[in-house]
Amino acid sequence: MNPFKNRDLSLNGPATDILPVLPSDTVDLPLVAPAIYTETGGTIVIVTVAGHTRTVKVADYSVLAVGVSRVMATGTTATGIHALVLA
């Protein structure tokens, strides 16, 4: 049984898929992510859905619950980044 079958997509969660992120200074994520997950902490530079570039320090295995349209390569040291998406 699929509990998502008759459920509307919602920002209240949960995400329906998780996509690996290749940080880029020029290319947006294929889908806007309501949150991102990092396996190895460090600095992450993101462009929010509001259009602002933000620099955030994250710990290992962190979930950053903010709408993200791009993860920048320049300045990002965190690795194992994944976009939690509604698809």
FIVO-292219 format. One record per residue: z negated, y, x of N, C-alpha, C in turn; residue number from 1; residue in three letters. Coordinates in Angstrom, 3 decimals, always signed. Layout:
! FIVO-292219
Z,Y,X,Z,Y,X,Z,Y,X,NUM,ALA
...
! end
This chain:
! FIVO-292219
+0.000,-1.187,+0.850,+0.000,+0.000,+0.000,+0.000,+1.243,+0.890,1,MET
+0.795,+2.211,+0.513,+0.912,+3.461,+1.257,+0.166,+4.569,+0.510,2,ASN
-0.973,+5.030,+1.014,-1.728,+6.068,+0.307,-1.044,+7.433,+0.314,3,PRO
+0.006,+7.594,+1.120,+0.726,+8.864,+1.188,+1.917,+8.913,+0.233,4,PHE
+2.271,+7.793,-0.357,+3.502,+7.689,-1.143,+3.626,+8.752,-2.240,5,LYS
+2.608,+8.961,-3.011,+2.672,+9.915,-4.127,+1.864,+11.174,-3.876,6,ASN
+1.592,+11.441,-2.604,+0.761,+12.594,-2.256,+1.632,+13.756,-1.799,7,ARG
+1.321,+14.951,-2.280,+2.004,+16.148,-1.811,+1.508,+16.490,-0.409,8,ASP
+2.412,+17.021,+0.418,+2.016,+17.477,+1.746,+1.081,+18.669,+1.601,9,LEU
+0.030,+18.696,+2.431,-0.969,+19.745,+2.300,-1.496,+20.157,+3.665,10,SER
-1.733,+21.438,+3.827,-2.365,+21.926,+5.048,-3.819,+21.487,+5.135,11,LEU
-4.364,+20.983,+4.038,-5.731,+20.476,+4.038,-5.822,+19.108,+4.696,12,ASN
-4.670,+18.564,+5.099,-4.622,+17.329,+5.861,-4.509,+16.097,+5.001,13,GLY
-4.347,+15.002,+5.616,-4.117,+14.827,+7.049,-2.647,+15.028,+7.394,14,PRO
-2.369,+15.130,+8.699,-0.983,+15.214,+9.154,-0.289,+13.898,+8.799,15,ALA
+1.017,+13.941,+8.638,+1.762,+12.723,+8.312,+2.468,+12.135,+9.524,16,THR
+2.507,+12.881,+10.629,+3.114,+12.357,+11.852,+2.564,+13.135,+13.044,17,ASP
+2.777,+12.573,+14.218,+2.356,+13.215,+15.456,+3.523,+13.115,+16.430,18,ILE
+3.904,+14.263,+16.998,+5.068,+14.330,+17.877,+4.658,+14.754,+19.275,19,LEU
+5.172,+14.080,+20.311,+4.885,+14.541,+21.671,+5.502,+15.912,+21.895,20,PRO
+4.824,+16.752,+22.661,+5.287,+18.116,+22.919,+5.681,+18.253,+24.378,21,VAL
+6.884,+18.763,+24.596,+7.329,+19.154,+25.930,+7.253,+20.671,+25.971,22,LEU
+6.253,+21.242,+26.657,+6.133,+22.699,+26.679,+7.423,+23.363,+27.164,23,PRO
+7.768,+24.480,+26.526,+8.987,+25.213,+26.852,+8.766,+26.698,+26.591,24,SER
+9.290,+27.515,+27.482,+9.208,+28.961,+27.283,+10.305,+29.482,+26.365,25,ASP
+11.278,+28.623,+26.007,+12.424,+29.094,+25.228,+12.689,+28.313,+23.944,26,THR
+12.095,+27.133,+23.793,+12.416,+26.278,+22.646,+11.180,+26.064,+21.771,27,VAL
+11.331,+26.354,+20.471,+10.257,+26.118,+19.515,+10.085,+24.625,+19.262,28,ASP
+8.938,+24.255,+18.711,+8.719,+22.887,+18.270,+9.717,+22.560,+17.158,29,LEU
+10.124,+21.302,+17.006,+11.072,+20.965,+15.942,+10.507,+21.211,+14.542,30,PRO
+9.187,+21.109,+14.406,+8.477,+21.421,+13.163,+7.262,+22.261,+13.525,31,LEU
+6.952,+23.255,+12.715,+5.720,+24.014,+12.937,+4.546,+23.054,+12.767,32,VAL
+3.620,+23.106,+13.694,+2.469,+22.203,+13.672,+1.243,+22.913,+13.113,33,ALA
+0.596,+22.355,+12.090,-0.656,+22.927,+11.609,-1.788,+22.761,+12.614,34,PRO
-1.596,+21.866,+13.594,-2.596,+21.645,+14.643,-1.926,+20.955,+15.821,35,ALA
-2.540,+21.091,+16.994,-2.068,+20.349,+18.159,-3.246,+19.603,+18.774,36,ILE
-2.905,+18.516,+19.441,-3.890,+17.641,+20.070,-3.567,+17.551,+21.549,37,TYR
-4.582,+17.616,+22.396,-4.380,+17.467,+23.834,-5.218,+16.315,+24.347,38,THR
-4.596,+15.465,+25.175,-5.309,+14.337,+25.767,-6.124,+14.775,+26.980,39,GLU
-5.523,+15.609,+27.832,-6.204,+16.091,+29.033,-6.353,+17.599,+28.936,40,THR
-7.574,+18.066,+29.021,-7.861,+19.475,+28.843,-7.311,+20.360,+29.946,41,GLY
-7.380,+21.634,+29.683,-6.900,+22.661,+30.594,-6.597,+23.902,+29.788,42,GLY
-5.646,+24.653,+30.259,-5.213,+25.853,+29.545,-3.961,+25.503,+28.748,43,THR
-3.889,+26.031,+27.547,-2.686,+25.860,+26.739,-2.268,+27.231,+26.240,44,ILE
-0.999,+27.545,+26.405,-0.442,+28.810,+25.954,+0.462,+28.495,+24.771,45,VAL
+0.150,+29.084,+23.630,+0.884,+28.792,+22.399,+1.438,+30.073,+21.789,46,ILE
+2.449,+29.886,+20.956,+2.915,+30.949,+20.076,+2.520,+30.511,+18.673,47,VAL
+1.705,+31.335,+18.011,+1.216,+30.998,+16.674,+2.288,+31.282,+15.634,48,THR
+2.084,+30.743,+14.442,+3.031,+31.025,+13.366,+3.026,+32.496,+12.991,49,VAL
+1.983,+33.212,+13.376,+1.932,+34.657,+13.154,+2.751,+35.414,+14.200,50,ALA
+3.273,+34.672,+15.213,+4.127,+35.290,+16.217,+3.403,+35.810,+17.446,51,GLY
+2.130,+35.480,+17.597,+1.348,+35.957,+18.731,+1.245,+34.883,+19.803,52,HIS
+1.326,+35.295,+21.062,+1.118,+34.378,+22.171,-0.359,+34.395,+22.521,53,THR
-0.962,+33.211,+22.540,-2.398,+33.079,+22.784,-2.635,+32.068,+23.901,54,ARG
-3.618,+32.333,+24.717,-4.020,+31.429,+25.789,-5.405,+30.908,+25.459,55,THR
-5.532,+29.577,+25.443,-6.776,+28.946,+25.029,-7.131,+27.847,+26.031,56,VAL
-8.396,+27.760,+26.377,-8.895,+26.649,+27.190,-9.329,+25.538,+26.234,57,LYS
-8.886,+24.308,+26.521,-9.245,+23.171,+25.680,-9.833,+22.056,+26.544,58,VAL
-10.700,+21.271,+25.951,-11.301,+20.121,+26.625,-10.413,+18.894,+26.419,59,ALA
-10.733,+17.817,+27.117,-10.046,+16.548,+26.881,-10.191,+16.158,+25.413,60,ASP
-9.147,+15.591,+24.863,-9.132,+15.060,+23.486,-9.491,+16.127,+22.451,61,TYR
-8.893,+17.305,+22.601,-9.160,+18.419,+21.682,-8.108,+18.524,+20.600,62,SER
-8.543,+18.962,+19.439,-7.639,+19.336,+18.359,-7.793,+20.833,+18.156,63,VAL
-6.680,+21.540,+18.249,-6.670,+22.986,+18.050,-6.029,+23.229,+16.688,64,LEU
-6.848,+23.584,+15.712,-6.405,+23.721,+14.329,-5.884,+25.131,+14.065,65,ALA
-4.664,+25.384,+14.525,-3.990,+26.657,+14.293,-2.499,+26.364,+14.192,66,VAL
-1.806,+27.088,+13.341,-0.371,+26.894,+13.206,+0.344,+27.285,+14.485,67,GLY
+1.126,+26.358,+15.035,+1.792,+26.564,+16.318,+3.292,+26.360,+16.152,68,VAL
+4.068,+27.331,+16.633,+5.519,+27.188,+16.607,+6.094,+26.843,+17.976,69,SER
+5.334,+27.146,+19.054,+5.811,+26.842,+20.407,+4.621,+26.656,+21.337,70,ARG
+4.768,+25.717,+22.258,+3.825,+25.563,+23.358,+4.568,+25.993,+24.611,71,VAL
+4.072,+27.020,+25.252,+4.735,+27.590,+26.417,+4.515,+26.721,+27.651,72,MET
+5.544,+26.624,+28.489,+5.409,+25.911,+29.759,+4.622,+26.747,+30.761,73,ALA
+4.947,+28.032,+30.817,+4.280,+28.919,+31.764,+2.824,+29.105,+31.361,74,THR
+1.928,+28.731,+32.247,+0.504,+28.903,+32.011,-0.188,+27.704,+31.394,75,GLY
+0.576,+26.754,+30.863,-0.034,+25.576,+30.248,-0.327,+24.531,+31.316,76,THR
-1.594,+24.148,+31.425,-2.001,+23.104,+32.372,-2.500,+21.858,+31.659,77,THR
-2.844,+21.963,+30.376,-3.254,+20.793,+29.599,-2.066,+19.838,+29.506,78,ALA
-2.357,+18.548,+29.423,-1.277,+17.562,+29.330,-1.554,+16.602,+28.178,79,THR
-0.551,+15.791,+27.888,-0.682,+14.873,+26.769,-0.799,+15.634,+25.468,80,GLY
+0.080,+16.617,+25.292,+0.026,+17.497,+24.113,+0.875,+16.879,+23.009,81,ILE
+0.319,+16.881,+21.796,+1.020,+16.340,+20.637,+0.887,+17.326,+19.479,82,HIS
+1.949,+17.448,+18.701,+1.928,+18.289,+17.501,+1.607,+17.420,+16.298,83,ALA
+0.580,+17.784,+15.554,+0.267,+17.120,+14.294,+1.078,+17.842,+13.224,84,LEU
+1.955,+17.119,+12.549,+2.899,+17.771,+11.644,+2.877,+17.163,+10.241,85,VAL
+3.443,+17.907,+9.329,+3.686,+17.455,+7.961,+5.183,+17.247,+7.833,86,LEU
+5.586,+16.003,+7.715,+7.030,+15.705,+7.679,+7.368,+14.872,+6.460,87,ALA
! end
